[in-house]
Amino acid sequence: MNPVFLIIGSVFAVLAAVLHVVIFRFESINWSKPAVWKRFGVTSQADADVVRPMAYNQGFYNLFLGAGAALGVVLLATGVTEAGYAITLFATGSMLAAASVLILSNRRLARAAITQGAFPLLAVLFLLLALA
């Protein structure tokens, strides 16, 4: 195990976790604010009201992925390496897969997909390199 790559991968996993908690806050807590729903491409209060239950639910998906990445890093840091790698790679891999689905579903969402997927991509890459 390469400890330098493990640390770098863990840092990117924590950054991905923090970002996904921020996304949770936007989608599940602050959705009713026009500045938030406009950021997601919603153009009217009526549309925001219709989308609100889906955004609320989606926000919790992001929270759970962030929590998984954070838990995995804690396990890695405390020496529970097999479980730590598994959980961290699963959570960040899921984040990366979600970012891929986002860009494949609508090319205009490329910026959002890159924002959502960059930290998880780097986390997965460095954690796999740490194992090599």
N, C-alpha and C positions, 0 to 999 in steps of 0.2 A: 504494500500500500504506500502510495506517495503522499506524505503528509502535507506538502505544499499545495498539491492539486486538491487534496481533501479540504483544506482551509479555504482555498479560492472557490471551490464548488459550494461549500457551505455558506460563504458570504453571499454568493449569487442566489442560493436557495432562500436565505433570509430576506434579501431584497425582493425576491419574487413573492414571498409570503406577505411582506409589508404592502407591496403594491396590490395584492389581491384583497387584503383587508381594507385598503382605501377604496377599491372598487366596490366591495361590500357596502361600505358606508354610503357611497353615492347611490347604489341601486336599492338598498333596503332601508336606509335611514333618511337620506336627503332627497329622495326621488321627487318629492312634491315641489321642490324649488326649480323654477324655470331654467336657471343657469345650469342645473344638473341635467335635466332631461333634454335640453337643447344640445348638450355635449354629446349625447347619445344619438343625435340625429332626429329626435322627435320635434315636430314643428308646431304643435298646438297643445294647449292645456287639456282639451278633450282627448286627444290621442295619448297624452301622458297618463290620463286617468284610466284609459283602457289598458295600457301597457303596464300600469303599476303592479298588479299581482304577479305578472311574469318577471318584472324587474326585481321585485322583492324576493321571489324564489331564486332567481339567478344570483342575486347578491349573496345568498346563503351558500350556494355552490362555491362561490369565490372564497367566502370565509372558511369553509371546510377545507378547501385546497390549501389555503394559506396556513391554517392550523396544522394540517398534515405535514407541510414542508417544515414548519417550525418545530414540530414534535420530532421529525426525523433528524433535524440538525441537533436538537438536544440529546437525542439518543447517540448520535455520532460523537458528540462532545463528551459524553459520559461513559464511553467505551462499549456501548451496546451496538457494535458496528454492523452486524448483519441486519438487524431490524432497522437500524438507522438508515443504512443504504437503501433498503427495500422501501421504506416509507417515504424517504426523501425523493428517491427516483420515481416512485409511483405518483407522488403529488406534483412534482415539477414536470414529469412526463405528461400528466393529465393537463396541466396548464399549457404546455407546448402544443398538445393535440387540440385543445380548445382554440388556441390562437390560429392554428392551421385551418380548422373548420371555419373560423371567422373570415379569414382571407379567401378561402375557397367559396364561401357562400356569397361574398360580395367584395369585389376587388376595390371598391371605394373605401372599404374598411381596412385597407392595408396598414395605414398609420396606427390604428388602434390595435391591430393584430401584432404589429411589430412591437409596440409598447407593451402589450400583454405577454408576448412570447420571448422577448430578448433575454430577460433575466433567467427564466426557466431553461431556455436553450443553453445558456452558458453554464448553469448549474448542472444540467445533465452531462454536458460535454466534460466539464472538469471532474465531476464525480466518477464518470466512467474512466477517465484518464488516471484518476487516483487508484482505481482498481487494477489497472494494467501493470 
